[in-house]
């Protein structure tokens, strides 16, 4: 687990190009509490976002009081969201967990297996919902009929169709699945399915099956803050749907950095040992 966390790089953003469309306070700083921008009669979710890390109290509950010991140069555990580590972190009592026996067995095998098992550690996509919670920025590009999310981690794009189509009936399983969206007032509701079973729900290793259905609700409450609720419904691995909530903060006047996972990569040989 320590080695898997060490492979997660907290991305620093150095590009500083002031955006004329960004509201600012009198001292020139970005006014994150300004009203959310709109695209016609809908909120505009466009921008570079990152998921807010969890509080120290939450991290202690997930990793224990000495979680700071997991830090390494450029990799601070305090940058992480608790649900990126453990998607079931809200269940304080293991007896309340919705995991089926098959899911327990896969989780035990992953925890006991090689430390490079987490797909992003092996330069593979994180999948959904891990990509939404990953400690790296992502950019949302919104048009009336299509939304695209560009994840800095692995540089994998995701298309969300807003043109009224439904999910495919017999999709070819894929890493990021297939996504369609609709507006519920000011909230964008995204339904996704058609996943393969190769990704993990979190870095601990909670599994999912190919029948997993994910519902995401995105609400940009003001210029600089967006609330996200993710509901996972996977009858193969879990006894019922469960949800997690996170907060995203806008990263103004910046851009994504190029990330090539396998470029000059020297960690895997040590992890395999």
Order of alpha helices (4+ residues) and beta strands (2+ residues): alpha-beta-beta-beta-alpha-alpha-alpha-alpha-beta-beta-beta-beta-beta-beta-beta-beta-alpha
